[in-house]
Amino acid sequence: MTPSKKFLQKIGLKDLDNIEETRNKEQENSRRSFFKKSALGGIALGGAFMFTPIEELIAQSTQKVNRYSAPSDLKITDMRYCVIQNVGRTPIIRIDTNQGIYGLGEVRDGADERYALMLKSRILGENPCNVEMLFKMIKQFGGNARQGGGVCGVEMALWDLCGKAYNVPAWQLLGGRYRDKVRMYADTPEAPTLDEFKARIKHRLEVQGMTWLKMDISIGEVKGTPDALVNSKFWGTNLGQWEGGYMDYANTKHPFTAIQITEKGLDEMAKIISEVRSVVGYEIPLSSDHYGHFDLNNAIRFGKKVEPYRLAWLEDMIPWQYTEQWKTISDALETPVLTGEDIYLLSGFKPLIDAHAVDIIHPDLATSGGLLETKRIGDYAEEHGVAMAMHFAGSPVSFMASVHCAAATQNFLALEHHSLDSPWWDTLVKTTDGRKLFEKGFANVPLSAPGLGIELIDEEVKKHLLPTDKSYFAPTPEWNDKRSHDRLWS
C-alpha cells in the first residue's frame, strides 16, 4: 500500500521516488520511537498491531489517550488552589505538570489549604506517578482530623494524574474493583413537625432513592426537658458539639464533662428514635451520630436503651483515642459501634482493629491517608473481621476519590453523602465519561474514565468561592522553596 501524498508531506518527503525504501526506514524509526514512548497511555500493543502501517497504528492506539502524556517524563510544576463554601470551607487543589495534564485533590472540609501548599516544595520536579514514594515523603506532615487534609489532598491529586497519564481509572491502579456501584448513606433531614419530617423521609427514600439513613440524636434534644440531664447547666444552655471556645463543652473530651443522662432523658431520646423508625421502617439500615459529650457509662446506658430499634451503628460515642473504653462499650452492647473519621493512617486504626474494640471502622479518606492508605486500612480490618463504612462531607473531588477506594475495597458497607440537599453541589463538576455522579442511592463507579473521572466546571465553581478568598488556581510561587531539613532521625 502506498502512503498518501498528505502523509508523505507531513513527514517531510516530497520526492516520490524510492518510496518503499524510504517508507520502510521511516516506519521502522517511527515504530521504534512509538514503542519507546508506548507509555503514552499505558497502551497494550497486541500482535495484530505489529504489522499495521505506523500512521494507522498511532491513530488506532491513541484515539482515547492523552497525547501529551508520556508518564516516565512527567514532572510536577505547580500546585494551585481555590476554596469553596461547602460545609463551611473546602479547599480544592490542582497539581500541574510539564505535559499539560493535571490532578485534582481536596483538603478536607473545614481545613486550611496551607496544609497542602506547604507540601509543594517537597514534590516540585518529582514524577507524580510515583505515588507511594511521594506519599512516604510527605506523610510526616499530616495528622489526625483536619491536619491530615493536606497530605490526603495531594495523594488524591497524584492518583488523578497517574490515572490520566496511563489512561485508566484510579480504582484500577489500586488493584481492580469489587463493585460497579457504591452504596451511599445520608442524614435524615430535620423538620419542625412530625408530618413534615415524614414527607422529607419519603423524599429521601422514594425520590432520592436512598437505601441507608443516619440520624443525629443528641442530648441537646432534651436540654429543655426538666430532670433529663445532670450537670447540663454548668455547661450552659447550648450543648451543641461544634460551638463555643476551646475550653467549652463543645471542645471538652467526653469523660470530663460530668454530664449524665437520667432515665427520663434516655426515654425521651429513645422516643425520638422510635418515631424515626416508625417512618423509615426496618428494611432500611438506620445509623446514629452526634450524641453529645458524656462518659462511657452513660454511653452504655444509652446504647442499651435503644437496642430494640436495631440501629446499624452507634457512631463516635467517645473519642477514638480511648481503645480500652471502646472495647468496654463494644463488649457491653449488641448494637455495632463505629469510629474513625478523624484517624490518620493505618497505624492509627490498628489498636482499635487489633483489640476488636469497634465493629466497623469509619475512615474519612481526606484524613485517613488518601486512596491507597484507606484501602490498606480496609484490607487490614477485613483480615480481623471488621467492616468498613466511609465518612465524607466534602466536594465532588473527595467524593469521587472515596468512590474509587470503596469500589476497590471488599469489606466496604456504605459511603456518606453529606450534600444531597444542596442544589449546586453536583453542578461543580462534569464526569469525563458522561455518567451521572450518583443516582437512586448509589454512586456510579467510572468504568473507563481515567483518574478520578471528573473535571471542574470553572464558571460553576467560581459562583461558590469563599467570599474572603476569591482566588481561582492562581500561581503559588511563594510556596516553591523548601526551607527545612525534614528527616525524623539522626
ROMARLUM-33965 format. One record per residue (C-alpha): residue in one letter; chain; y, x, z. Coordinates in pm, whole numbers, plus 50000, padded with zeros to 5 digits. Example, Ala and Ser with C-alpha at 12.3 -4.5 7.8 and 13.67 -1.06 7.14 Angstrom:
BEGIN
pt res A&chain A&north 49550&east 51230&up 50780
pt res S&chain A&north 49894&east 51367&up 50714
***
This chain:
BEGIN
pt res M&chain A&north 50000&east 50000&up 50000
pt res T&chain A&north 50339&east 50138&up 49901
pt res P&chain A&north 50616&east 50100&up 50161
pt res S&chain A&north 50928&east 49906&up 50069
pt res K&chain A&north 51242&east 50077&up 49946
pt res K&chain A&north 51418&east 49939&up 50253
pt res F&chain A&north 51174&east 50113&up 50486
pt res L&chain A&north 51193&east 50439&up 50291
pt res Q&chain A&north 51572&east 50433&up 50304
pt res K&chain A&north 51553&east 50361&up 50676
pt res I&chain A&north 51351&east 50674&up 50745
pt res G&chain A&north 51568&east 50878&up 50508
pt res L&chain A&north 51351&east 50904&up 50195
pt res K&chain A&north 51543&east 50841&up 49873
pt res D&chain A&north 51311&east 51015&up 49628
pt res L&chain A&north 51006&east 50803&up 49549
pt res D&chain A&north 50809&east 51097&up 49407
pt res N&chain A&north 50511&east 51213&up 49611
pt res I&chain A&north 50537&east 50903&up 49823
pt res E&chain A&north 50185&east 50911&up 49957
pt res E&chain A&north 50204&east 51270&up 50080
pt res T&chain A&north 50542&east 51217&up 50242
pt res R&chain A&north 50437&east 50886&up 50387
pt res N&chain A&north 50122&east 51030&up 50544
pt res K&chain A&north 50323&east 51306&up 50710
pt res E&chain A&north 50584&east 51063&up 50840
pt res Q&chain A&north 50317&east 50822&up 50956
pt res E&chain A&north 50133&east 51090&up 51149
pt res N&chain A&north 50454&east 51215&up 51311
pt res S&chain A&north 50568&east 50862&up 51395
pt res R&chain A&north 50228&east 50768&up 51530
pt res R&chain A&north 50216&east 51081&up 51744
pt res S&chain A&north 50566&east 51010&up 51877
pt res F&chain A&north 50480&east 50649&up 51940
pt res F&chain A&north 50167&east 50732&up 52137
pt res K&chain A&north 50367&east 50980&up 52342
pt res K&chain A&north 50611&east 50701&up 52427
pt res S&chain A&north 50349&east 50427&up 52449
pt res A&chain A&north 50478&east 50373&up 52799
pt res L&chain A&north 50738&east 50160&up 52621
pt res G&chain A&north 50598&east 49862&up 52800
pt res G&chain A&north 50257&east 49956&up 52926
pt res I&chain A&north 50111&east 49881&up 52579
pt res A&chain A&north 49734&east 49889&up 52543
pt res L&chain A&north 49654&east 50021&up 52193
pt res G&chain A&north 49335&east 49865&up 52067
pt res G&chain A&north 49112&east 50006&up 51795
pt res A&chain A&north 49243&east 49754&up 51542
pt res F&chain A&north 49585&east 49918&up 51563
pt res M&chain A&north 49462&east 50268&up 51488
pt res F&chain A&north 49459&east 50225&up 51110
pt res T&chain A&north 49762&east 49997&up 51081
pt res P&chain A&north 50078&east 50116&up 50899
pt res I&chain A&north 50317&east 50262&up 51153
pt res E&chain A&north 50602&east 50020&up 51082
pt res E&chain A&north 50369&east 49723&up 51132
pt res L&chain A&north 50214&east 49887&up 51437
pt res I&chain A&north 50550&east 49923&up 51607
pt res A&chain A&north 50663&east 49575&up 51509
pt res Q&chain A&north 50348&east 49409&up 51643
pt res S&chain A&north 50325&east 49620&up 51956
pt res T&chain A&north 50683&east 49579&up 52067
pt res Q&chain A&north 50753&east 49215&up 51989
pt res K&chain A&north 50786&east 49124&up 52357
pt res V&chain A&north 50857&east 49465&up 52501
pt res N&chain A&north 51189&east 49601&up 52622
pt res R&chain A&north 51250&east 49859&up 52352
pt res Y&chain A&north 51470&east 50067&up 52580
pt res S&chain A&north 51200&east 50122&up 52841
pt res A&chain A&north 51013&east 50450&up 52849
pt res P&chain A&north 50902&east 50436&up 53215
pt res S&chain A&north 50843&east 50808&up 53257
pt res D&chain A&north 51205&east 50875&up 53159
pt res L&chain A&north 51367&east 50608&up 53378
pt res K&chain A&north 51632&east 50722&up 53626
pt res I&chain A&north 51834&east 50525&up 53881
pt res T&chain A&north 52205&east 50549&up 53801
pt res D&chain A&north 52375&east 50295&up 54030
pt res M&chain A&north 52339&east 50029&up 54298
pt res R&chain A&north 52579&east 49733&up 54297
pt res Y&chain A&north 52604&east 49407&up 54490
pt res C&chain A&north 52751&east 49062&up 54534
pt res V&chain A&north 52739&east 48829&up 54837
pt res I&chain A&north 52676&east 48457&up 54802
pt res Q&chain A&north 52737&east 48175&up 55051
pt res N&chain A&north 52374&east 48100&up 55128
pt res V&chain A&north 52260&east 48049&up 55490
pt res G&chain A&north 52594&east 48198&up 55592
pt res R&chain A&north 52583&east 48505&up 55369
pt res T&chain A&north 52316&east 48654&up 55146
pt res P&chain A&north 52378&east 48984&up 54963
pt res I&chain A&north 52212&east 49038&up 54624
pt res I&chain A&north 52179&east 49395&up 54496
pt res R&chain A&north 52127&east 49533&up 54146
pt res I&chain A&north 51977&east 49877&up 54076
pt res D&chain A&north 52080&east 50010&up 53734
pt res T&chain A&north 51905&east 50274&up 53522
pt res N&chain A&north 51975&east 50511&up 53235
pt res Q&chain A&north 51791&east 50281&up 52991
pt res G&chain A&north 51988&east 49963&up 53037
pt res I&chain A&north 51725&east 49774&up 53238
pt res Y&chain A&north 51793&east 49687&up 53599
pt res G&chain A&north 51623&east 49537&up 53903
pt res L&chain A&north 51737&east 49260&up 54137
pt res G&chain A&north 51682&east 49262&up 54513
pt res E&chain A&north 51815&east 49079&up 54815
pt res V&chain A&north 51933&east 49194&up 55155
pt res R&chain A&north 51806&east 48932&up 55396
pt res D&chain A&north 52009&east 48618&up 55466
pt res G&chain A&north 52273&east 48679&up 55731
pt res A&chain A&north 52253&east 49058&up 55686
pt res D&chain A&north 52500&east 49321&up 55567
pt res E&chain A&north 52493&east 49461&up 55212
pt res R&chain A&north 52572&east 49803&up 55361
pt res Y&chain A&north 52215&east 49819&up 55490
pt res A&chain A&north 52119&east 49863&up 55123
pt res L&chain A&north 52423&east 50056&up 54998
pt res M&chain A&north 52363&east 50336&up 55249
pt res L&chain A&north 52030&east 50399&up 55074
pt res K&chain A&north 52187&east 50453&up 54731
pt res S&chain A&north 52244&east 50827&up 54782
pt res R&chain A&north 51875&east 50870&up 54868
pt res I&chain A&north 51744&east 50718&up 54545
pt res L&chain A&north 52004&east 50813&up 54281
pt res G&chain A&north 51840&east 51004&up 53995
pt res E&chain A&north 51489&east 50901&up 54101
pt res N&chain A&north 51239&east 50717&up 53882
pt res P&chain A&north 51232&east 50357&up 54010
pt res C&chain A&north 50869&east 50314&up 53906
pt res N&chain A&north 50760&east 50547&up 54190
pt res V&chain A&north 50799&east 50251&up 54425
pt res E&chain A&north 50573&east 50362&up 54708
pt res M&chain A&north 50717&east 50713&up 54719
pt res L&chain A&north 51075&east 50582&up 54729
pt res F&chain A&north 50979&east 50328&up 54996
pt res K&chain A&north 50843&east 50606&up 55215
pt res M&chain A&north 51169&east 50796&up 55164
pt res I&chain A&north 51389&east 50509&up 55285
pt res K&chain A&north 51179&east 50306&up 55528
pt res Q&chain A&north 51303&east 50507&up 55828
pt res F&chain A&north 51644&east 50344&up 55772
pt res G&chain A&north 51511&east 49992&up 55825
pt res G&chain A&north 51445&east 49798&up 56143
pt res N&chain A&north 51346&east 49461&up 56280
pt res A&chain A&north 51517&east 49134&up 56184
pt res R&chain A&north 51824&east 49173&up 55958
pt res Q&chain A&north 51819&east 49551&up 55993
pt res G&chain A&north 51517&east 49562&up 55762
pt res G&chain A&north 51711&east 49387&up 55487
pt res G&chain A&north 51842&east 49695&up 55309
pt res V&chain A&north 51508&east 49870&up 55267
pt res C&chain A&north 51340&east 49546&up 55162
pt res G&chain A&north 51613&east 49460&up 54912
pt res V&chain A&north 51577&east 49798&up 54746
pt res E&chain A&north 51197&east 49763&up 54737
pt res M&chain A&north 51226&east 49422&up 54566
pt res A&chain A&north 51461&east 49564&up 54304
pt res L&chain A&north 51226&east 49856&up 54236
pt res W&chain A&north 50931&east 49625&up 54167
pt res D&chain A&north 51152&east 49413&up 53942
pt res L&chain A&north 51247&east 49727&up 53750
pt res C&chain A&north 50892&east 49858&up 53735
pt res G&chain A&north 50759&east 49527&up 53605
pt res K&chain A&north 51026&east 49517&up 53336
pt res A&chain A&north 50954&east 49876&up 53237
pt res Y&chain A&north 50581&east 49813&up 53195
pt res N&chain A&north 50625&east 49454&up 53076
pt res V&chain A&north 50405&east 49297&up 53346
pt res P&chain A&north 50474&east 49055&up 53635
pt res A&chain A&north 50523&east 49205&up 53981
pt res W&chain A&north 50202&east 49041&up 54111
pt res Q&chain A&north 50004&east 49237&up 53851
pt res L&chain A&north 50140&east 49562&up 53993
pt res L&chain A&north 50016&east 49452&up 54337
pt res G&chain A&north 49660&east 49423&up 54210
pt res G&chain A&north 49645&east 49079&up 54048
pt res R&chain A&north 49682&east 48720&up 54161
pt res Y&chain A&north 49470&east 48473&up 54356
pt res R&chain A&north 49666&east 48164&up 54252
pt res D&chain A&north 49891&east 48028&up 53977
pt res K&chain A&north 50095&east 47809&up 54213
pt res V&chain A&north 50229&east 47886&up 54560
pt res R&chain A&north 50237&east 47607&up 54816
pt res M&chain A&north 50571&east 47556&up 54990
pt res Y&chain A&north 50673&east 47400&up 55321
pt res A&chain A&north 51014&east 47258&up 55410
pt res D&chain A&north 51206&east 47138&up 55713
pt res T&chain A&north 51204&east 46769&up 55794
pt res P&chain A&north 51560&east 46650&up 55717
pt res E&chain A&north 51776&east 46540&up 56007
pt res A&chain A&north 51917&east 46185&up 56017
pt res P&chain A&north 52128&east 45977&up 56261
pt res T&chain A&north 51879&east 45687&up 56276
pt res L&chain A&north 51502&east 45649&up 56255
pt res D&chain A&north 51529&east 45429&up 55945
pt res E&chain A&north 51739&east 45688&up 55764
pt res F&chain A&north 51500&east 45958&up 55876
pt res K&chain A&north 51210&east 45764&up 55728
pt res A&chain A&north 51395&east 45735&up 55399
pt res R&chain A&north 51461&east 46111&up 55388
pt res I&chain A&north 51098&east 46191&up 55467
pt res K&chain A&north 50990&east 45958&up 55188
pt res H&chain A&north 51221&east 46154&up 54954
pt res R&chain A&north 51066&east 46484&up 55071
pt res L&chain A&north 50715&east 46364&up 55006
pt res E&chain A&north 50739&east 46133&up 54707
pt res V&chain A&north 51033&east 46273&up 54509
pt res Q&chain A&north 51033&east 46642&up 54600
pt res G&chain A&north 50654&east 46644&up 54623
pt res M&chain A&north 50627&east 46847&up 54943
pt res T&chain A&north 50280&east 46867&up 55095
pt res W&chain A&north 50370&east 47059&up 55414
pt res L&chain A&north 50661&east 46999&up 55653
pt res K&chain A&north 50815&east 47169&up 55955
pt res M&chain A&north 51035&east 47019&up 56226
pt res D&chain A&north 51271&east 47158&up 56488
pt res I&chain A&north 51209&east 47024&up 56838
pt res S&chain A&north 51448&east 47182&up 57084
pt res I&chain A&north 51537&east 47136&up 57450
pt res G&chain A&north 51877&east 47060&up 57303
pt res E&chain A&north 51731&east 46720&up 57210
pt res V&chain A&north 51702&east 46627&up 57577
pt res K&chain A&north 52002&east 46808&up 57725
pt res G&chain A&north 52178&east 46473&up 57776
pt res T&chain A&north 51877&east 46313&up 57944
pt res P&chain A&north 51906&east 46316&up 58326
pt res D&chain A&north 51641&east 46526&up 58501
pt res A&chain A&north 51488&east 46651&up 58173
pt res L&chain A&north 51571&east 47018&up 58230
pt res V&chain A&north 51605&east 47256&up 58523
pt res N&chain A&north 51892&east 47509&up 58527
pt res S&chain A&north 52044&east 47394&up 58198
pt res K&chain A&north 52395&east 47350&up 58340
pt res F&chain A&north 52408&east 47715&up 58440
pt res W&chain A&north 52381&east 47797&up 58072
pt res G&chain A&north 52644&east 47543&up 57967
pt res T&chain A&north 52628&east 47228&up 57762
pt res N&chain A&north 52540&east 47396&up 57434
pt res L&chain A&north 52177&east 47503&up 57425
pt res G&chain A&north 52174&east 47600&up 57056
pt res Q&chain A&north 51979&east 47915&up 56972
pt res W&chain A&north 52230&east 48064&up 56731
pt res E&chain A&north 52563&east 48016&up 56906
pt res G&chain A&north 52755&east 48195&up 57179
pt res G&chain A&north 52833&east 48552&up 57278
pt res Y&chain A&north 52595&east 48841&up 57318
pt res M&chain A&north 52507&east 48758&up 57679
pt res D&chain A&north 52498&east 48380&up 57634
pt res Y&chain A&north 52185&east 48167&up 57633
pt res A&chain A&north 52157&east 48194&up 57256
pt res N&chain A&north 52100&east 48569&up 57282
pt res T&chain A&north 51903&east 48582&up 57607
pt res K&chain A&north 51531&east 48650&up 57578
pt res H&chain A&north 51316&east 48357&up 57678
pt res P&chain A&north 51172&east 48485&up 58010
pt res F&chain A&north 51521&east 48549&up 58150
pt res T&chain A&north 51697&east 48212&up 58124
pt res A&chain A&north 51519&east 48040&up 58418
pt res I&chain A&north 51532&east 47715&up 58219
pt res Q&chain A&north 51236&east 47485&up 58278
pt res I&chain A&north 51136&east 47153&up 58126
pt res T&chain A&north 51048&east 46868&up 58359
pt res E&chain A&north 50764&east 46626&up 58289
pt res K&chain A&north 51025&east 46373&up 58183
pt res G&chain A&north 51172&east 46625&up 57942
pt res L&chain A&north 50831&east 46705&up 57797
pt res D&chain A&north 50760&east 46336&up 57746
pt res E&chain A&north 51089&east 46289&up 57560
pt res M&chain A&north 51024&east 46589&up 57333
pt res A&chain A&north 50668&east 46471&up 57263
pt res K&chain A&north 50803&east 46126&up 57179
pt res I&chain A&north 51018&east 46276&up 56903
pt res I&chain A&north 50715&east 46450&up 56753
pt res S&chain A&north 50518&east 46126&up 56779
pt res E&chain A&north 50787&east 45940&up 56582
pt res V&chain A&north 50785&east 46205&up 56311
pt res R&chain A&north 50405&east 46192&up 56290
pt res S&chain A&north 50418&east 45814&up 56255
pt res V&chain A&north 50634&east 45860&up 55944
pt res V&chain A&north 50462&east 46166&up 55796
pt res G&chain A&north 50105&east 46068&up 55877
pt res Y&chain A&north 49818&east 46308&up 55943
pt res E&chain A&north 49731&east 46415&up 55590
pt res I&chain A&north 50047&east 46630&up 55578
pt res P&chain A&north 50045&east 46953&up 55785
pt res L&chain A&north 50340&east 46944&up 56028
pt res S&chain A&north 50463&east 47268&up 56186
pt res S&chain A&north 50724&east 47310&up 56461
pt res D&chain A&north 51000&east 47556&up 56550
pt res H&chain A&north 51324&east 47620&up 56748
pt res Y&chain A&north 51227&east 47500&up 57095
pt res G&chain A&north 51489&east 47688&up 57293
pt res H&chain A&north 51457&east 47985&up 57526
pt res F&chain A&north 51215&east 47926&up 57811
pt res D&chain A&north 50925&east 48127&up 57953
pt res L&chain A&north 50557&east 48131&up 57860
pt res N&chain A&north 50461&east 47892&up 58144
pt res N&chain A&north 50684&east 47620&up 58002
pt res A&chain A&north 50568&east 47712&up 57652
pt res I&chain A&north 50209&east 47644&up 57757
pt res R&chain A&north 50308&east 47315&up 57925
pt res F&chain A&north 50491&east 47206&up 57610
pt res G&chain A&north 50204&east 47316&up 57386
pt res K&chain A&north 49951&east 47114&up 57584
pt res K&chain A&north 50177&east 46808&up 57585
pt res V&chain A&north 50196&east 46799&up 57204
pt res E&chain A&north 49833&east 46886&up 57127
pt res P&chain A&north 49745&east 46521&up 57040
pt res Y&chain A&north 49974&east 46544&up 56735
pt res R&chain A&north 49778&east 46832&up 56574
pt res L&chain A&north 50070&east 47048&up 56473
pt res A&chain A&north 49992&east 47312&up 56210
pt res W&chain A&north 50153&east 47574&up 56432
pt res L&chain A&north 50393&east 47642&up 56719
pt res E&chain A&north 50644&east 47899&up 56592
pt res D&chain A&north 50830&east 48172&up 56785
pt res M&chain A&north 50781&east 48019&up 57129
pt res I&chain A&north 50868&east 48355&up 57286
pt res P&chain A&north 50997&east 48685&up 57140
pt res W&chain A&north 50747&east 48854&up 56908
pt res Q&chain A&north 50752&east 49180&up 57109
pt res Y&chain A&north 50555&east 49030&up 57401
pt res T&chain A&north 50200&east 49074&up 57270
pt res E&chain A&north 50027&east 49013&up 57603
pt res Q&chain A&north 50227&east 48695&up 57665
pt res W&chain A&north 50143&east 48572&up 57315
pt res K&chain A&north 49778&east 48634&up 57390
pt res T&chain A&north 49809&east 48429&up 57710
pt res I&chain A&north 49969&east 48139&up 57522
pt res S&chain A&north 49719&east 48157&up 57237
pt res D&chain A&north 49421&east 48153&up 57474
pt res A&chain A&north 49564&east 47854&up 57663
pt res L&chain A&north 49632&east 47630&up 57362
pt res E&chain A&north 49426&east 47468&up 57088
pt res T&chain A&north 49723&east 47443&up 56852
pt res P&chain A&north 49769&east 47759&up 56639
pt res V&chain A&north 50057&east 47984&up 56738
pt res L&chain A&north 50264&east 48192&up 56497
pt res T&chain A&north 50536&east 48458&up 56491
pt res G&chain A&north 50661&east 48741&up 56270
pt res E&chain A&north 50977&east 48657&up 56073
pt res D&chain A&north 51167&east 48937&up 56250
pt res I&chain A&north 50896&east 49207&up 56243
pt res Y&chain A&north 50943&east 49520&up 56029
pt res L&chain A&north 50643&east 49694&up 55869
pt res L&chain A&north 50269&east 49662&up 55919
pt res S&chain A&north 50292&east 49882&up 56229
pt res G&chain A&north 50498&east 49608&up 56394
pt res F&chain A&north 50234&east 49343&up 56322
pt res K&chain A&north 49929&east 49545&up 56422
pt res P&chain A&north 49949&east 49489&up 56802
pt res L&chain A&north 49957&east 49109&up 56757
pt res I&chain A&north 49678&east 49113&up 56498
pt res D&chain A&north 49455&east 49361&up 56683
pt res A&chain A&north 49474&east 49155&up 57003
pt res H&chain A&north 49438&east 48829&up 56811
pt res A&chain A&north 49745&east 48722&up 57008
pt res V&chain A&north 49851&east 48483&up 56730
pt res D&chain A&north 49651&east 48266&up 56492
pt res I&chain A&north 49890&east 48303&up 56199
pt res I&chain A&north 50137&east 48578&up 56109
pt res H&chain A&north 50471&east 48481&up 55956
pt res P&chain A&north 50646&east 48771&up 55783
pt res D&chain A&north 50976&east 48733&up 55601
pt res L&chain A&north 50939&east 48962&up 55301
pt res A&chain A&north 51310&east 49051&up 55323
pt res T&chain A&north 51243&east 49203&up 55669
pt res S&chain A&north 50874&east 49297&up 55675
pt res G&chain A&north 50897&east 49573&up 55415
pt res G&chain A&north 50909&east 49407&up 55075
pt res L&chain A&north 50629&east 49305&up 54840
pt res L&chain A&north 50369&east 49580&up 54883
pt res E&chain A&north 50409&east 49621&up 55258
pt res T&chain A&north 50386&east 49244&up 55310
pt res K&chain A&north 50069&east 49228&up 55103
pt res R&chain A&north 49929&east 49508&up 55321
pt res I&chain A&north 50022&east 49305&up 55630
pt res G&chain A&north 49841&east 49003&up 55487
pt res D&chain A&north 49535&east 49207&up 55394
pt res Y&chain A&north 49517&east 49364&up 55740
pt res A&chain A&north 49546&east 49022&up 55903
pt res E&chain A&north 49273&east 48885&up 55678
pt res E&chain A&north 49033&east 49156&up 55794
pt res H&chain A&north 49088&east 49032&up 56150
pt res G&chain A&north 49053&east 48661&up 56071
pt res V&chain A&north 49426&east 48586&up 56091
pt res A&chain A&north 49601&east 48374&up 55826
pt res M&chain A&north 49947&east 48437&up 55679
pt res A&chain A&north 50235&east 48197&up 55615
pt res M&chain A&north 50567&east 48333&up 55489
pt res H&chain A&north 50918&east 48273&up 55621
pt res F&chain A&north 51201&east 48251&up 55369
pt res A&chain A&north 51564&east 48136&up 55382
pt res G&chain A&north 51742&east 48333&up 55110
pt res S&chain A&north 51838&east 48316&up 54743
pt res P&chain A&north 51607&east 48270&up 54442
pt res V&chain A&north 51577&east 48650&up 54423
pt res S&chain A&north 51394&east 48687&up 54754
pt res F&chain A&north 51215&east 48359&up 54684
pt res M&chain A&north 51057&east 48497&up 54369
pt res A&chain A&north 50970&east 48824&up 54541
pt res S&chain A&north 50788&east 48615&up 54803
pt res V&chain A&north 50613&east 48409&up 54534
pt res H&chain A&north 50471&east 48722&up 54368
pt res C&chain A&north 50350&east 48855&up 54704
pt res A&chain A&north 50198&east 48520&up 54802
pt res A&chain A&north 50017&east 48499&up 54469
pt res A&chain A&north 49863&east 48841&up 54530
pt res T&chain A&north 49752&east 48783&up 54892
pt res Q&chain A&north 49430&east 48593&up 54961
pt res N&chain A&north 49484&east 48464&up 55316
pt res F&chain A&north 49821&east 48305&up 55231
pt res L&chain A&north 49889&east 47947&up 55351
pt res A&chain A&north 50243&east 47835&up 55262
pt res L&chain A&north 50591&east 47970&up 55184
pt res E&chain A&north 50904&east 47826&up 55342
pt res H&chain A&north 51178&east 47681&up 55121
pt res H&chain A&north 51499&east 47652&up 55319
pt res S&chain A&north 51733&east 47517&up 55048
pt res L&chain A&north 51562&east 47212&up 54899
pt res D&chain A&north 51869&east 47001&up 54966
pt res S&chain A&north 52117&east 47247&up 54816
pt res P&chain A&north 52230&east 47108&up 54477
pt res W&chain A&north 52324&east 47452&up 54341
pt res W&chain A&north 52056&east 47683&up 54482
pt res D&chain A&north 51825&east 47690&up 54180
pt res T&chain A&north 52114&east 47697&up 53931
pt res L&chain A&north 52185&east 48059&up 54025
pt res V&chain A&north 51904&east 48194&up 53808
pt res K&chain A&north 51709&east 48129&up 53493
pt res T&chain A&north 51342&east 48210&up 53451
pt res T&chain A&north 51269&east 48455&up 53172
pt res D&chain A&north 50964&east 48259&up 53056
pt res G&chain A&north 51120&east 47912&up 53063
pt res R&chain A&north 50917&east 47776&up 53354
pt res K&chain A&north 51066&east 47581&up 53647
pt res L&chain A&north 51109&east 47779&up 53971
pt res F&chain A&north 50913&east 47512&up 54154
pt res E&chain A&north 50801&east 47153&up 54115
pt res K&chain A&north 50618&east 46897&up 54327
pt res G&chain A&north 50598&east 47117&up 54634
pt res F&chain A&north 50464&east 47427&up 54459
pt res A&chain A&north 50635&east 47738&up 54321
pt res N&chain A&north 50523&east 47838&up 53973
pt res V&chain A&north 50389&east 48192&up 53952
pt res P&chain A&north 50518&east 48374&up 53640
pt res L&chain A&north 50202&east 48440&up 53441
pt res S&chain A&north 50357&east 48671&up 53184
pt res A&chain A&north 50729&east 48722&up 53262
pt res P&chain A&north 50789&east 49087&up 53361
pt res G&chain A&north 50916&east 49193&up 53702
pt res L&chain A&north 51027&east 48907&up 53926
pt res G&chain A&north 51066&east 48685&up 53620
pt res I&chain A&north 51427&east 48574&up 53675
pt res E&chain A&north 51779&east 48668&up 53570
pt res L&chain A&north 52107&east 48568&up 53734
pt res I&chain A&north 52334&east 48317&up 53564
pt res D&chain A&north 52661&east 48501&up 53618
pt res E&chain A&north 52901&east 48209&up 53589
pt res E&chain A&north 52700&east 48007&up 53844
pt res V&chain A&north 52663&east 48290&up 54095
pt res K&chain A&north 53038&east 48357&up 54079
pt res K&chain A&north 53104&east 47998&up 54191
pt res H&chain A&north 52930&east 48067&up 54521
pt res L&chain A&north 53052&east 48413&up 54617
pt res L&chain A&north 53158&east 48474&up 54976
pt res P&chain A&north 53535&east 48400&up 54999
pt res T&chain A&north 53601&east 48726&up 55185
pt res D&chain A&north 53427&east 48937&up 54918
pt res K&chain A&north 53460&east 48818&up 54560
pt res S&chain A&north 53340&east 49145&up 54404
pt res Y&chain A&north 53064&east 49100&up 54148
pt res F&chain A&north 52842&east 49401&up 54082
pt res A&chain A&north 53132&east 49643&up 54071
pt res P&chain A&north 53053&east 50017&up 54066
pt res T&chain A&north 52998&east 50169&up 54412
pt res P&chain A&north 53075&east 50543&up 54374
pt res E&chain A&north 53174&east 50567&up 54741
pt res W&chain A&north 52802&east 50542&up 54828
pt res N&chain A&north 52687&east 50821&up 54594
pt res D&chain A&north 52698&east 51115&up 54833
pt res K&chain A&north 52426&east 51196&up 55080
pt res R&chain A&north 52575&east 51341&up 55398
pt res S&chain A&north 52283&east 51384&up 55635
pt res H&chain A&north 51950&east 51561&up 55675
pt res D&chain A&north 51703&east 51279&up 55738
pt res R&chain A&north 51371&east 51440&up 55836
pt res L&chain A&north 51238&east 51297&up 56161
pt res W&chain A&north 51069&east 51612&up 56292
pt res S&chain A&north 51149&east 51981&up 56339
***
